[in-house]
Amino acid sequence: MGGLSIPERKTVARADAFLGGDWWHAEFDALRSLVPPARPDGLMSELDESVLLTATDVAMRVARRFCDGLGRQTGYRTVAMPVRPERGRAPKYILALFTKNDHGVWYFADTLGRAGRNWQQALHDEQVRTSAEKLATRLGEDLGLFELADLAPAPPPPFDFTAYERENRDQWVDTIAGNLHRLLAARGSGLRLVDHIDAVYGEVLGQAWERHVRAAVKRLHKSGLILDDGTHEFWRRPIAIKIPQHRPPPPGDTTAPAERVAGEEAG
């Protein structure tokens, strides 16, 4: 911890106590080569955006390791979501749930998605407020032949929850359907969606909710990939992959099964 101030050392010590040791220090060691040298006046040079993003990535990895490790030690399930001030911005913190209850895990992820609509509304309202303040500062300006009302754009309409979902649901369902396809390909039949929340939602955790997962399951069922039809508590049932059935051999056919399948596919 060379070069750290006394307050910074105290912060590191608190992190060590919370994370269960100094194992996380090594995760940040690779960043040392990216940090610019100190200025002649002894102050640190300003970090560029790439270093900040890399540091955030490392912090996220540390958080995932901590959540996974705590879950293994205690037997609790974990759902964790980065909380960002705006989409595309670096996260400020991680909201995590630890529980042993299936319903707790599933409905926490569902609630995160529904809360995402409120977050979008808050961003919309903040943009409206900021625009109004900028216009207000021009009230005392000399606008010449024009009135402020002539130059001001029409105020945007209020945030529409229904329109927001309608504009995004196809992309959410596409993303989740792709996630499910990869998950089933990797894990095979018998998995439960509630046991793989992160893999099911992927990048749309905090945006989509149960309705969109159900739609993705129904799509895979309709395509003939899975047997589950997405009804009731589909997320608690083991999902079975539908195995293609080949035509039975004609009477008297002594061809080996593998050769017969190959012949059918070639035909």
C-alpha positions as CSV (number, residue, x, y, z in Angstrom):
1,M,0.0,0.0,0.0
2,G,2.9,2.3,-0.6
3,G,2.0,5.8,-1.7
4,L,-1.4,5.8,-0.1
5,S,-2.5,8.5,2.3
6,I,-3.7,7.7,5.8
7,P,-7.4,8.0,4.8
8,E,-6.8,5.7,1.8
9,R,-5.1,3.1,4.0
10,K,-8.0,3.1,6.3
11,T,-10.4,2.6,3.4
12,V,-8.3,-0.4,2.2
13,A,-8.3,-1.8,5.7
14,R,-12.1,-1.6,5.9
15,A,-12.3,-3.3,2.5
16,D,-10.0,-6.1,3.7
17,A,-12.2,-6.6,6.7
18,F,-15.4,-6.6,4.6
19,L,-14.1,-8.8,1.8
20,G,-12.4,-11.3,4.1
21,G,-8.7,-10.6,3.4
22,D,-6.4,-8.9,1.0
23,W,-7.0,-11.3,-1.9
24,W,-8.6,-8.6,-4.0
25,H,-5.3,-6.5,-4.0
26,A,-3.9,-8.7,-6.7
27,E,-6.8,-8.0,-9.0
28,F,-5.8,-4.4,-9.2
29,D,-2.0,-4.9,-9.6
30,A,-2.3,-5.1,-13.4
31,L,-3.6,-1.5,-13.4
32,R,-0.3,-0.1,-12.0
33,S,1.2,-0.1,-15.5
34,L,-1.7,2.0,-16.8
35,V,-1.6,4.7,-14.2
36,P,0.3,7.8,-15.4
37,P,3.4,8.9,-13.4
38,A,3.0,11.5,-10.6
39,R,3.4,15.1,-11.6
40,P,6.4,17.1,-10.4
41,D,4.3,18.8,-7.8
42,G,3.6,15.4,-6.2
43,L,0.0,15.2,-7.3
44,M,-1.4,12.4,-9.4
45,S,-1.9,13.1,-13.1
46,E,-5.5,12.9,-14.3
47,L,-6.5,9.3,-15.3
48,D,-7.8,8.9,-18.8
49,E,-11.2,7.2,-19.5
50,S,-9.7,3.8,-20.5
51,V,-8.0,3.5,-17.1
52,L,-11.2,4.4,-15.2
53,L,-13.2,1.8,-17.2
54,T,-10.5,-0.8,-16.6
55,A,-10.6,-0.1,-12.9
56,T,-14.4,-0.4,-12.9
57,D,-14.1,-3.7,-14.7
58,V,-11.7,-5.0,-12.1
59,A,-14.0,-3.8,-9.3
60,M,-16.9,-5.6,-10.9
61,R,-14.8,-8.8,-11.0
62,V,-13.9,-8.4,-7.4
63,A,-17.6,-8.0,-6.5
64,R,-18.6,-11.1,-8.5
65,R,-15.9,-13.2,-6.8
66,F,-17.0,-11.9,-3.4
67,C,-20.7,-12.7,-4.1
68,D,-19.9,-16.1,-5.5
69,G,-17.6,-17.0,-2.6
70,L,-20.1,-15.9,0.0
71,G,-22.8,-17.8,-1.7
72,R,-20.8,-21.0,-1.7
73,Q,-19.9,-20.6,2.0
74,T,-23.4,-19.9,3.2
75,G,-25.5,-21.8,0.7
76,Y,-27.3,-18.6,-0.3
77,R,-28.2,-17.8,-3.9
78,T,-27.1,-14.4,-5.3
79,V,-28.5,-11.9,-7.8
80,A,-26.3,-8.9,-8.4
81,M,-26.9,-5.9,-10.7
82,P,-24.6,-2.9,-11.4
83,V,-26.4,0.4,-10.7
84,R,-25.5,3.1,-13.2
85,P,-26.4,6.8,-13.3
86,E,-27.2,6.3,-17.0
87,R,-27.1,3.5,-19.6
88,G,-23.6,3.1,-20.8
89,R,-22.0,4.8,-17.8
90,A,-19.7,3.1,-15.3
91,P,-21.7,1.7,-12.4
92,K,-21.6,3.5,-9.0
93,Y,-22.4,0.4,-6.9
94,I,-23.8,-3.1,-7.1
95,L,-27.2,-4.0,-5.7
96,A,-27.1,-7.6,-4.5
97,L,-29.6,-10.1,-3.0
98,F,-28.6,-13.2,-1.0
99,T,-31.4,-15.7,-0.4
100,K,-32.2,-19.4,-0.2
101,N,-35.8,-18.9,-1.6
102,D,-36.6,-19.5,-5.2
103,H,-39.3,-16.9,-5.2
104,G,-36.9,-14.4,-3.7
105,V,-34.4,-14.8,-6.5
106,W,-36.9,-14.8,-9.3
107,Y,-39.0,-11.9,-8.2
108,F,-36.0,-9.8,-7.3
109,A,-34.8,-10.0,-10.9
110,D,-38.4,-9.3,-12.0
111,T,-38.7,-6.3,-9.8
112,L,-35.3,-5.0,-11.0
113,G,-36.7,-4.9,-14.5
114,R,-40.0,-3.2,-13.5
115,A,-38.0,-0.6,-11.5
116,G,-36.0,0.0,-14.7
117,R,-39.1,1.8,-16.0
118,N,-39.1,4.2,-13.1
119,W,-35.4,4.8,-13.6
120,Q,-36.0,5.7,-17.2
121,Q,-38.8,8.0,-16.1
122,A,-36.5,9.7,-13.7
123,L,-33.9,10.2,-16.4
124,H,-36.6,11.7,-18.7
125,D,-37.8,14.0,-16.0
126,E,-34.3,15.2,-15.2
127,Q,-33.6,16.0,-18.8
128,V,-36.8,18.0,-19.0
129,R,-35.9,19.9,-15.8
130,T,-32.3,20.6,-17.1
131,S,-33.7,21.9,-20.4
132,A,-36.1,24.1,-18.5
133,E,-33.4,25.6,-16.4
134,K,-31.2,26.4,-19.4
135,L,-34.1,28.2,-21.0
136,A,-34.8,30.1,-17.7
137,T,-31.2,31.5,-17.7
138,R,-32.0,33.1,-21.1
139,L,-35.0,35.0,-19.9
140,G,-33.0,38.1,-19.3
141,E,-31.0,37.9,-22.5
142,D,-31.6,40.3,-25.4
143,L,-33.0,38.1,-28.1
144,G,-33.4,40.9,-30.6
145,L,-36.4,40.5,-32.8
146,F,-37.4,37.1,-31.3
147,E,-39.2,36.1,-28.2
148,L,-37.9,33.3,-26.0
149,A,-41.1,31.3,-26.8
150,D,-40.3,31.5,-30.5
151,L,-36.9,29.9,-30.0
152,A,-37.9,27.4,-27.3
153,P,-38.6,23.9,-28.5
154,A,-41.9,22.3,-27.6
155,P,-41.7,20.5,-24.2
156,P,-41.4,16.7,-24.6
157,P,-44.4,14.6,-23.7
158,P,-44.6,12.9,-20.3
159,F,-42.8,9.5,-20.0
160,D,-45.0,6.7,-21.3
161,F,-44.5,3.3,-19.5
162,T,-46.4,1.4,-22.1
163,A,-44.6,3.0,-25.0
164,Y,-41.2,2.4,-23.3
165,E,-41.9,-1.4,-23.1
166,R,-43.4,-1.6,-26.6
167,E,-40.2,0.0,-28.0
168,N,-37.9,-2.3,-26.2
169,R,-39.6,-5.6,-25.7
170,D,-38.7,-7.3,-29.0
171,Q,-35.0,-6.6,-28.3
172,W,-35.3,-7.9,-24.7
173,V,-37.1,-11.1,-25.8
174,D,-34.5,-11.6,-28.6
175,T,-31.6,-11.2,-26.1
176,I,-33.2,-13.6,-23.5
177,A,-34.1,-16.2,-26.2
178,G,-30.4,-16.2,-27.3
179,N,-29.3,-16.5,-23.7
180,L,-31.6,-19.4,-23.1
181,H,-30.4,-21.1,-26.3
182,R,-26.8,-20.8,-25.3
183,L,-27.6,-21.9,-21.7
184,L,-29.4,-25.0,-22.8
185,A,-26.7,-25.9,-25.3
186,A,-24.1,-25.7,-22.6
187,R,-26.0,-27.3,-19.7
188,G,-28.4,-29.6,-21.5
189,S,-31.9,-30.7,-20.3
190,G,-33.0,-30.5,-16.7
191,L,-31.9,-27.0,-15.7
192,R,-34.2,-24.6,-13.9
193,L,-34.1,-21.0,-15.0
194,V,-34.3,-19.8,-11.4
195,D,-30.9,-21.3,-10.8
196,H,-29.3,-19.3,-13.6
197,I,-30.7,-15.8,-13.3
198,D,-27.6,-14.0,-14.5
199,A,-27.3,-16.2,-17.6
200,V,-31.0,-15.9,-18.4
201,Y,-31.2,-12.1,-18.3
202,G,-27.6,-11.3,-19.2
203,E,-27.2,-7.7,-20.2
204,V,-31.0,-6.9,-19.9
205,L,-31.1,-7.6,-16.2
206,G,-32.7,-4.5,-14.7
207,Q,-34.5,-3.8,-18.0
208,A,-36.6,-6.8,-18.9
209,W,-38.8,-8.7,-16.4
210,E,-40.7,-12.0,-16.1
211,R,-43.1,-11.2,-19.0
212,H,-40.2,-11.1,-21.4
213,V,-38.6,-14.3,-20.1
214,R,-41.9,-16.1,-20.5
215,A,-42.2,-14.8,-24.1
216,A,-38.7,-16.1,-24.9
217,V,-39.5,-19.5,-23.4
218,K,-42.7,-19.7,-25.5
219,R,-40.7,-18.8,-28.6
220,L,-38.3,-21.7,-28.0
221,H,-41.2,-24.0,-27.3
222,K,-43.0,-22.9,-30.5
223,S,-39.8,-23.4,-32.5
224,G,-39.6,-27.0,-31.2
225,L,-36.5,-26.7,-29.2
226,I,-37.9,-27.2,-25.7
227,L,-40.9,-29.0,-24.2
228,D,-41.9,-26.4,-21.6
229,D,-44.6,-24.1,-22.9
230,G,-43.9,-21.2,-20.5
231,T,-47.1,-21.4,-18.5
232,H,-47.5,-21.0,-14.7
233,E,-44.2,-21.1,-12.7
234,F,-42.2,-22.2,-15.7
235,W,-39.0,-20.8,-14.1
236,R,-39.1,-23.5,-11.3
237,R,-39.6,-26.5,-13.6
238,P,-36.6,-28.4,-15.1
239,I,-36.6,-27.6,-18.8
240,A,-36.3,-30.5,-21.2
241,I,-34.8,-30.1,-24.6
242,K,-36.9,-31.7,-27.3
243,I,-35.0,-34.5,-29.0
244,P,-35.7,-34.9,-32.7
245,Q,-37.5,-38.2,-33.5
246,H,-36.3,-40.1,-36.6
247,R,-38.6,-42.1,-38.8
248,P,-38.9,-45.8,-37.7
249,P,-37.0,-48.2,-40.1
250,P,-39.1,-49.9,-42.7
251,P,-39.8,-53.6,-42.2
252,G,-36.8,-55.8,-42.9
253,D,-34.3,-52.9,-42.7
254,T,-31.1,-54.2,-41.1
255,T,-29.1,-50.9,-41.5
256,A,-27.3,-49.8,-38.4
257,P,-29.1,-46.9,-36.6
258,A,-26.2,-44.4,-37.2
259,E,-26.0,-45.3,-40.9
260,R,-29.8,-44.9,-41.2
261,V,-29.8,-41.5,-39.6
262,A,-27.0,-40.4,-41.9
263,G,-28.9,-41.6,-44.9
264,E,-32.0,-39.7,-43.7
265,E,-30.1,-36.5,-43.2
266,A,-28.5,-36.9,-46.7
267,G,-31.9,-37.4,-48.2
